[in-house]
Structures are given as structure tokens and as C-alpha cells.
């Protein structure tokens, strides 16, 4: 409770009392538990190196007793602290070790945490090839969890990187895959985002009529679910492609009539 209300000094004093008790009892797992909490305390208070030291002490004990989940927790804690200290190379080594342990023990959620932190590091370093491979790993993990939202976002992220490299054919494939899952899952905000990505790529490819059709489809969905901001944005895009308000409404009616048939 003291930790939750940010009474760090009092919290640490009480934890040290607990630690001394476990030391007298030769209770190594008890000591490890306290070290772990001290790691959390010092991370929360911004003392990142002290947090790392305590997590390391906890990790060594958990490793000795083959407590896998606790080892993973400690490694994640160490990695996050190293990121805070901008020690990215050490953080990568740590998170890769943690990722391997997660994979070996089928802890997909912790693996995704590690991958997310690795992506953050490599984005900061603008190492986009590595980021792309990490996004592919997150895609695989989300698929294993049957997490449609995570799968969709992973496809979109892969598409964004391919768009960045002007690989429009691969980009549009990723965007379409994500959009189709969004449609099947009825995630309106992701449907609109995906259709927007697809339309943008079609414009880059010079396929203006195809882009108009995609934007009309997006407009119909936005109108159906009363997403006002999206309606405005899509109409602006359609006008930039040469349609006026009357033509937009006509295309919208034609699209809806075709769907009814």
C-alpha cells in the first residue's frame, strides 16, 4: 500500500525488515520476492540502476530454483530499466534472452511485451529492417493468440514500412489482409483506417478510379456508423481526386444500390 501511494522511503524500510527476516530464515525464494518488489519500487521512483541491481539479485535466485515465470518478470524489468537509462545495446541483449525464454515456455503475452520493447529500441535507432522482422514476429504471436485486433495492427504496421520503402505492391497486400480481418471482426475504426491505407496506395500507383471506389466504400461505412470526422476527411480526399459534392452523393448511392442487388 505504501508503494502504491508513493511512500517510497517508508516502503523500502518495511521491505528491508522483510528481507532481513527471510535472510535469517534462509528463505531464498522469500528473499527473491522482496528483491523483485524492491526492483519495482526503485523503477517507480526513477532509481533505475538500483532497480536493475535488485532485479538481478532476484533473477539469480529464481534461475537457481528454475522459477521460469519469475525469471521472465525480472528480465522484463531489467530491460525496461535499461531502456530508461538509454543503454539500448544491453537492453536488446536482455530482451532477446527474455524472448527466448518466453518462446521456450510458450508465454506469448510476455513475448509480445519483449517484442514491443525491442521494436521501440530499433525504431529509435531507425533500424527499419529489424523493425520489420520484429513486426512479423508480433504478427505470428497475435495469430497464435487469436487476437484479431493485434493481428490487424501488425498487418498495418508491416504495410506502413513497405510503403515507406515504396514497395507499394507488398504494402497494399498487407493493408488488404488487415482490412479484411477488420471487416470480418466488425472493427469500424480499423476498417476505416485500412480502407484509407488501401486508397492511399492506389493513388500512389496512379489507380485513381480504384482509389475512388475504395474511398466511397469507406464513406459508406463511416456514414452507416455516424463517424463524423471520418466522413469529413474522406469527402476531402474524394474532392482532391476530382469529385464534387453532388458526384460523391451519386457514387455513394450507386455503391449502396449495387450492394443491395
C-alpha positions in Angstrom: 0.0 0.0 0.0 2.9 2.4 0.8 4.3 1.7 -2.6 1.0 2.4 -4.3 0.7 5.8 -2.6 4.4 6.6 -3.5 5.7 6.5 0.1 9.0 5.1 -1.2 11.2 5.6 1.8 8.8 4.0 4.3 8.0 1.2 1.8 11.7 0.4 1.4 12.3 0.4 5.2 9.5 -2.1 5.7 10.7 -4.2 2.8 14.2 -4.3 4.3 12.7 -5.7 7.5 11.0 -8.4 5.5 14.3 -9.1 3.7 16.2 -9.5 7.0 13.5 -11.9 8.2 13.9 -14.1 5.1 17.7 -13.9 5.4 17.5 -15.2 9.0 15.2 -18.0 7.9 17.5 -18.9 4.9 14.4 -18.5 2.7 15.9 -17.7 -0.7 12.6 -17.6 -2.5 11.3 -15.1 0.1 14.4 -13.0 -0.5 13.8 -13.1 -4.2 10.3 -12.0 -3.8 11.4 -8.9 -1.8 14.2 -8.2 -4.2 11.6 -8.2 -7.0 9.4 -5.7 -5.1 12.4 -3.5 -4.4 13.1 -3.6 -8.2 9.5 -2.3 -8.8 9.9 0.3 -6.1 13.1 1.8 -7.4 11.8 1.7 -11.0 8.7 3.6 -9.9 10.8 6.2 -8.1 13.2 6.6 -11.0 16.2 4.9 -9.5 16.8 2.7 -12.5 20.2 1.3 -11.7 19.2 0.3 -8.2 16.1 -1.3 -9.7 18.3 -3.3 -12.1 20.5 -4.4 -9.2 17.6 -5.8 -7.2 16.0 -7.4 -10.3 19.4 -9.1 -11.0 19.6 -10.5 -7.4 16.0 -11.8 -7.7 16.7 -13.3 -11.1 19.8 -15.2 -9.9 17.8 -16.9 -7.2 14.8 -17.7 -9.5 17.3 -19.1 -12.0 18.8 -21.4 -9.4 15.4 -22.7 -8.4 14.2 -22.9 -12.0 11.2 -20.5 -11.5 10.6 -19.6 -15.1 7.8 -17.1 -14.9 9.6 -15.2 -12.2 12.8 -15.1 -14.3 10.8 -13.7 -17.2 9.3 -11.0 -14.9 12.8 -10.0 -13.7 14.3 -9.9 -17.2 11.4 -7.7 -18.4 12.0 -5.4 -15.5 15.8 -5.2 -16.2 15.1 -4.5 -19.9 12.7 -1.6 -19.2 15.2 -0.1 -16.8 18.0 -0.3 -19.3 15.8 1.5 -21.9 15.1 4.2 -19.4 18.9 4.6 -19.0 19.3 4.7 -22.8 21.5 1.6 -22.7 19.9 0.2 -25.8 22.5 -2.5 -26.7 22.3 -4.0 -23.2 18.6 -3.7 -23.3 18.4 -5.6 -26.6 20.6 -8.4 -25.2 18.5 -8.7 -22.2 15.2 -8.6 -24.1 16.4 -11.2 -26.6 17.3 -13.5 -23.7 13.9 -12.9 -22.2 12.2 -13.5 -25.6 13.9 -16.9 -26.0 12.8 -17.9 -22.5 9.2 -16.8 -23.3 9.3 -18.8 -26.6 10.6 -21.9 -24.9 7.9 -21.8 -22.3 5.0 -20.6 -24.6 4.5 -17.3 -22.7 3.1 -15.4 -25.7 1.9 -12.4 -23.7 5.4 -11.8 -22.2 7.0 -12.4 -25.6 4.8 -9.6 -27.1 6.0 -7.3 -24.3 9.6 -8.1 -25.1 9.0 -7.6 -28.9 7.2 -4.3 -28.2 10.2 -3.0 -26.3 12.6 -4.3 -29.0 10.6 -2.5 -31.6 10.7 0.7 -29.6 14.5 0.5 -29.4 15.1 -0.2 -33.1 12.6 2.5 -34.1 14.6 4.9 -32.0 17.7 3.8 -33.8 15.9 3.8 -37.2 16.9 0.3 -37.9 13.8 -0.4 -40.1 14.8 -3.8 -41.4 15.0 -5.1 -37.9 11.7 -3.4 -37.0 10.1 -5.2 -40.0 11.3 -8.6 -38.8 10.0 -7.8 -35.3 6.6 -6.8 -36.6 6.5 -10.2 -38.4 7.2 -11.9 -35.1 4.4 -9.9 -33.4 2.0 -10.9 -36.2 2.8 -14.6 -35.6 2.3 -14.1 -31.9 -1.1 -12.4 -32.2 -2.2 -15.1 -34.6 -1.3 -17.7 -32.1 -3.4 -15.9 -29.5 -6.3 -15.5 -32.0 -6.1 -11.7 -31.2 -7.7 -10.2 -34.3 -7.1 -6.6 -33.3 -3.4 -7.2 -32.7 -3.2 -9.2 -36.0 -4.8 -6.3 -37.9 -2.5 -3.7 -36.4 0.6 -5.9 -37.2 -0.5 -6.2 -40.8 -1.0 -2.4 -40.9 2.5 -1.8 -39.4 4.1 -4.1 -42.0 2.2 -2.2 -44.7 3.4 1.1 -43.4 7.0 0.0 -43.5 6.6 -1.4 -47.1 5.0 2.0 -48.1 8.0 3.7 -46.5 10.3 1.8 -48.9 7.9 2.5 -51.9 7.2 -1.3 -52.2 3.5 -0.5 -52.9 2.6 -4.0 -54.1 3.6 -5.6 -50.9 2.2 -2.7 -48.9 -1.3 -3.0 -50.3 -1.3 -6.7 -49.7 -0.6 -6.2 -46.0 -3.2 -3.4 -45.8 -5.8 -5.5 -47.5 -5.2 -8.5 -45.2 -5.6 -6.3 -42.2 -8.7 -4.6 -43.6 -10.4 -7.9 -44.4 -9.9 -9.2 -40.9 -11.2 -5.8 -39.6 -14.3 -6.3 -41.7 -14.9 -9.8 -40.5 -14.4 -8.6 -36.9 -16.6 -5.5 -37.4 -14.0 -3.1 -36.0 -15.2 0.0 -37.7 -12.3 2.3 -36.7 -9.8 -0.3 -38.1 -12.0 -0.8 -41.2 -11.8 2.9 -42.0 -8.1 3.0 -41.3 -7.4 0.1 -43.5 -9.5 1.4 -46.4 -7.7 4.7 -46.0 -4.3 2.9 -46.4 -5.5 0.9 -49.4 -6.9 4.0 -51.1 -3.6 5.9 -50.4 -1.5 3.2 -52.1 -3.8 3.1 -55.1 -3.3 6.8 -55.5 0.5 6.3 -55.4 0.1 3.6 -58.1 -1.9 6.0 -60.3 -5.1 3.9 -60.0 -7.3 6.9 -59.3 -10.6 5.2 -60.2 -9.9 2.3 -58.0 -8.9 4.7 -55.2 -12.2 6.5 -55.6 -14.1 3.2 -55.3 -12.3 2.3 -52.0 -12.9 5.8 -50.6 -16.6 5.5 -51.5 -16.7 2.2 -49.7 -15.1 3.8 -46.7 -17.5 6.8 -46.8 -20.5 4.4 -46.8 -19.1 2.6 -43.7 -18.4 5.9 -41.9 -21.9 7.2 -42.8 -23.5 4.0 -41.6 -21.8 4.2 -38.2 -22.0 8.0 -38.0 -18.2 8.6 -37.7 -18.4 12.3 -38.4 -14.7 13.1 -38.5 -14.1 10.2 -41.0 -16.9 11.4 -43.2 -15.4 14.8 -43.5 -11.9 13.5 -44.1 -13.0 11.0 -46.8 -15.0 13.6 -48.6 -12.0 15.9 -48.7 -9.9 13.1 -50.2 -12.6 12.4 -52.8 -12.8 16.1 -53.7 -9.0 16.1 -54.1 -9.4 13.3 -56.6 -11.8 15.5 -58.7 -15.3 14.7 -57.4 -17.7 17.4 -56.2 -20.3 17.0 -53.5 -23.1 16.0 -56.0 -20.9 13.4 -57.6 -19.9 12.0 -54.3 -23.5 11.5 -53.3 -24.3 9.9 -56.6 -21.3 7.5 -56.3 -22.4 6.7 -52.8 -26.0 5.9 -53.9 -24.7 3.7 -56.8 -22.4 1.8 -54.3 -25.3 1.1 -51.9 -27.6 0.1 -54.7 -25.1 -2.4 -56.0 -24.7 -3.9 -52.5 -28.5 -4.4 -52.2 -28.5 -6.3 -55.5 
